[in-house]
Amino acid sequence: MVLGVDVRARLAALPVFVLVIPLRCSLVAPLRDSGAIGPSAASPKHEEPIERIAAVPPPARPGPPIALADEAVVKAMDVGQQAFLHCWTRAQRSDLPPTSGKVRLHFELDEQGRVTAVSNDSDSPSLSRCLAVVARRLPFPAPGQPAVVDVPLMFR
């Protein structure tokens, strides 16, 4: 067994490195929340809120709504004229027809000209719903900031 002895001697001459990693675990039960120093897992952790700084500045708040130009309002209302008349005709045949032929519409527009809110003073629920649907589809130009439109409608 000379061969085995020779191999053992060569292996014994090689340096051996041992890496020792300390473990941080304990088999001791955690302290109960009895006034001991430091938080325990039994009670919620309390941290002071940290003030955060936004990486991007917040968007500028839009100013008060502006009134849209009369030409833009007339042009958009011309597009919806037939649909408004259709609403009036349908409301006349409903269970609660409108008592007045005059309805005031109020629109709120966003920066792109999309209608975000519609209200009217009609006493007929069917006419009110139909006018709101048509008004939301009107093509207003983009005013660049929030705008409001008040329009009286007269039906005969």
ZAPA-958174 format. One record per residue (C-alpha): x, y, z; residue in three letters; chain. Coordinates in pm, 1 decimal, always signed. Layout:
% residues N
{rec {X,Y,Z},"ALA","A"}
...
END
This chain:
% residues 156
{rec {+0.0,+0.0,+0.0},"MET","A"}
{rec {+277.1,+234.5,-79.8},"VAL","A"}
{rec {+58.1,+410.4,-329.7},"LEU","A"}
{rec {-203.8,+495.9,-66.8},"GLY","A"}
{rec {+55.3,+634.4,+172.4},"VAL","A"}
{rec {+203.3,+852.5,-102.3},"ASP","A"}
{rec {-138.7,+1002.9,-187.6},"VAL","A"}
{rec {-210.2,+1073.6,+179.7},"ARG","A"}
{rec {+121.2,+1249.3,+220.0},"ALA","A"}
{rec {+54.9,+1470.9,-82.3},"ARG","A"}
{rec {-294.0,+1559.8,+42.0},"LEU","A"}
{rec {-158.2,+1641.2,+388.5},"ALA","A"}
{rec {+88.1,+1886.7,+234.4},"ALA","A"}
{rec {-192.0,+2089.1,+67.4},"LEU","A"}
{rec {-318.7,+2385.5,+273.8},"PRO","A"}
{rec {-677.9,+2355.7,+389.1},"VAL","A"}
{rec {-900.6,+2660.7,+426.8},"PHE","A"}
{rec {-1205.9,+2645.8,+642.4},"VAL","A"}
{rec {-1469.4,+2912.7,+619.4},"LEU","A"}
{rec {-1657.7,+2963.5,+941.8},"VAL","A"}
{rec {-1986.0,+3152.3,+915.2},"ILE","A"}
{rec {-2126.8,+3262.2,+1247.9},"PRO","A"}
{rec {-2494.1,+3184.3,+1282.4},"LEU","A"}
{rec {-2720.6,+3438.0,+1444.7},"ARG","A"}
{rec {-2994.8,+3226.4,+1576.5},"CYS","A"}
{rec {-3089.8,+3144.9,+1925.7},"SER","A"}
{rec {-3308.8,+2881.8,+2072.3},"LEU","A"}
{rec {-3394.3,+3108.9,+2364.7},"VAL","A"}
{rec {-3754.8,+3230.6,+2371.9},"ALA","A"}
{rec {-3798.0,+3603.5,+2294.0},"PRO","A"}
{rec {-3860.1,+3840.5,+2580.2},"LEU","A"}
{rec {-4222.7,+3925.5,+2643.6},"ARG","A"}
{rec {-4339.0,+4285.2,+2622.0},"ASP","A"}
{rec {-4284.0,+4354.2,+2988.6},"SER","A"}
{rec {-4096.0,+4679.4,+2965.9},"GLY","A"}
{rec {-3778.5,+4511.2,+2845.8},"ALA","A"}
{rec {-3538.6,+4714.2,+2637.8},"ILE","A"}
{rec {-3618.7,+4705.8,+2265.7},"GLY","A"}
{rec {-3928.1,+4602.8,+2068.3},"PRO","A"}
{rec {-4067.6,+4254.4,+2080.1},"SER","A"}
{rec {-4256.5,+4056.4,+1823.0},"ALA","A"}
{rec {-4562.4,+4064.2,+2048.2},"ALA","A"}
{rec {-4619.7,+4440.3,+2017.6},"SER","A"}
{rec {-4645.4,+4651.2,+1702.4},"PRO","A"}
{rec {-4345.1,+4855.5,+1606.6},"LYS","A"}
{rec {-4387.2,+5233.0,+1623.4},"HIS","A"}
{rec {-4187.3,+5445.8,+1382.5},"GLU","A"}
{rec {-4190.7,+5818.3,+1335.6},"GLU","A"}
{rec {-4318.3,+5911.9,+987.9},"PRO","A"}
{rec {-4047.5,+6024.7,+749.3},"ILE","A"}
{rec {-4119.6,+6324.7,+531.5},"GLU","A"}
{rec {-4077.3,+6216.2,+173.3},"ARG","A"}
{rec {-3960.2,+6441.6,-104.4},"ILE","A"}
{rec {-4113.2,+6379.4,-445.3},"ALA","A"}
{rec {-3867.0,+6318.1,-726.4},"ALA","A"}
{rec {-4094.9,+6501.5,-965.5},"VAL","A"}
{rec {-4266.4,+6824.1,-864.8},"PRO","A"}
{rec {-4644.3,+6787.3,-834.2},"PRO","A"}
{rec {-4845.5,+6907.7,-1132.1},"PRO","A"}
{rec {-4964.7,+7263.7,-1115.3},"ALA","A"}
{rec {-5318.6,+7293.7,-989.4},"ARG","A"}
{rec {-5551.2,+7432.3,-1248.7},"PRO","A"}
{rec {-5697.0,+7772.1,-1176.2},"GLY","A"}
{rec {-6064.1,+7851.4,-1158.5},"PRO","A"}
{rec {-6265.2,+7733.7,-1459.0},"PRO","A"}
{rec {-6286.4,+7971.0,-1751.2},"ILE","A"}
{rec {-6586.1,+8038.2,-1972.4},"ALA","A"}
{rec {-6552.4,+7887.0,-2317.6},"LEU","A"}
{rec {-6579.5,+8117.8,-2619.2},"ALA","A"}
{rec {-6930.3,+8154.9,-2764.7},"ASP","A"}
{rec {-6816.0,+8043.8,-3112.8},"GLU","A"}
{rec {-6683.7,+7713.1,-2976.5},"ALA","A"}
{rec {-7005.1,+7652.3,-2781.0},"VAL","A"}
{rec {-7229.2,+7724.6,-3080.1},"VAL","A"}
{rec {-7023.0,+7495.8,-3304.3},"LYS","A"}
{rec {-7040.1,+7205.5,-3055.3},"ALA","A"}
{rec {-7413.6,+7256.8,-2994.0},"MET","A"}
{rec {-7480.1,+7249.6,-3370.2},"ASP","A"}
{rec {-7326.6,+6902.4,-3381.8},"VAL","A"}
{rec {-7566.0,+6777.2,-3110.0},"GLY","A"}
{rec {-7878.7,+6967.7,-3220.7},"GLN","A"}
{rec {-8057.6,+6669.9,-3378.3},"GLN","A"}
{rec {-7976.7,+6447.2,-3080.1},"ALA","A"}
{rec {-8114.6,+6708.5,-2836.8},"PHE","A"}
{rec {-8436.8,+6726.2,-3041.6},"LEU","A"}
{rec {-8460.6,+6347.1,-3036.1},"HIS","A"}
{rec {-8431.4,+6358.0,-2654.4},"CYS","A"}
{rec {-8718.8,+6607.6,-2638.5},"TRP","A"}
{rec {-8939.2,+6393.1,-2864.3},"THR","A"}
{rec {-8872.6,+6079.1,-2658.4},"ARG","A"}
{rec {-8936.0,+6263.7,-2331.6},"ALA","A"}
{rec {-9276.5,+6383.2,-2461.7},"GLN","A"}
{rec {-9383.2,+6018.3,-2500.7},"ARG","A"}
{rec {-9259.3,+5914.1,-2153.4},"SER","A"}
{rec {-9464.7,+5870.4,-1835.2},"ASP","A"}
{rec {-9341.6,+6204.3,-1694.8},"LEU","A"}
{rec {-9315.5,+6447.0,-1986.3},"PRO","A"}
{rec {-9138.7,+6779.6,-1925.5},"PRO","A"}
{rec {-9364.5,+7063.6,-1817.2},"THR","A"}
{rec {-9148.2,+7338.0,-1964.7},"SER","A"}
{rec {-8986.0,+7377.8,-2306.6},"GLY","A"}
{rec {-8686.5,+7559.0,-2159.3},"LYS","A"}
{rec {-8394.5,+7365.1,-2008.6},"VAL","A"}
{rec {-8066.5,+7510.2,-1882.7},"ARG","A"}
{rec {-7761.1,+7286.5,-1938.4},"LEU","A"}
{rec {-7440.2,+7322.3,-1739.2},"HIS","A"}
{rec {-7120.0,+7149.5,-1862.2},"PHE","A"}
{rec {-6782.1,+7122.1,-1696.5},"GLU","A"}
{rec {-6489.5,+7054.5,-1929.6},"LEU","A"}
{rec {-6135.0,+6935.7,-1859.0},"ASP","A"}
{rec {-5817.4,+7068.7,-2022.1},"GLU","A"}
{rec {-5866.7,+6852.1,-2333.5},"GLN","A"}
{rec {-6224.5,+6965.5,-2392.6},"GLY","A"}
{rec {-6390.1,+6645.9,-2263.3},"ARG","A"}
{rec {-6715.7,+6691.9,-2073.8},"VAL","A"}
{rec {-6656.8,+6576.7,-1715.7},"THR","A"}
{rec {-6986.3,+6681.2,-1554.9},"ALA","A"}
{rec {-7332.9,+6766.1,-1684.2},"VAL","A"}
{rec {-7632.5,+6903.4,-1499.9},"SER","A"}
{rec {-7965.1,+7049.4,-1608.9},"ASN","A"}
{rec {-8282.0,+7181.4,-1454.2},"ASP","A"}
{rec {-8532.6,+6958.7,-1635.1},"SER","A"}
{rec {-8821.7,+6819.7,-1430.4},"ASP","A"}
{rec {-8838.2,+6509.4,-1652.6},"SER","A"}
{rec {-8598.6,+6227.7,-1552.6},"PRO","A"}
{rec {-8595.4,+6076.2,-1901.8},"SER","A"}
{rec {-8515.3,+6411.4,-2066.2},"LEU","A"}
{rec {-8248.4,+6484.6,-1806.1},"SER","A"}
{rec {-8071.7,+6149.8,-1863.2},"ARG","A"}
{rec {-8088.7,+6176.1,-2241.7},"CYS","A"}
{rec {-7953.2,+6533.9,-2245.8},"LEU","A"}
{rec {-7662.9,+6428.6,-2022.9},"ALA","A"}
{rec {-7571.3,+6141.0,-2256.9},"VAL","A"}
{rec {-7576.5,+6368.1,-2563.0},"VAL","A"}
{rec {-7384.8,+6644.6,-2384.0},"ALA","A"}
{rec {-7100.5,+6408.9,-2288.4},"ARG","A"}
{rec {-7042.4,+6337.5,-2659.0},"ARG","A"}
{rec {-7020.3,+6698.4,-2777.2},"LEU","A"}
{rec {-6688.8,+6788.3,-2946.0},"PRO","A"}
{rec {-6557.2,+7091.5,-2757.1},"PHE","A"}
{rec {-6210.6,+7228.0,-2842.4},"PRO","A"}
{rec {-5930.6,+7187.0,-2587.9},"ALA","A"}
{rec {-5927.1,+7505.9,-2378.4},"PRO","A"}
{rec {-5599.1,+7418.4,-2200.2},"GLY","A"}
{rec {-5756.3,+7450.8,-1853.7},"GLN","A"}
{rec {-6089.7,+7358.1,-1695.6},"PRO","A"}
{rec {-6386.3,+7541.5,-1843.6},"ALA","A"}
{rec {-6758.2,+7573.7,-1781.8},"VAL","A"}
{rec {-7042.6,+7617.3,-2028.6},"VAL","A"}
{rec {-7400.1,+7726.0,-1951.2},"ASP","A"}
{rec {-7645.5,+7687.5,-2237.1},"VAL","A"}
{rec {-8022.0,+7741.9,-2245.3},"PRO","A"}
{rec {-8217.5,+7503.2,-2471.5},"LEU","A"}
{rec {-8562.0,+7602.4,-2600.1},"MET","A"}
{rec {-8795.2,+7328.6,-2727.1},"PHE","A"}
{rec {-9134.4,+7382.6,-2896.6},"ARG","A"}
END
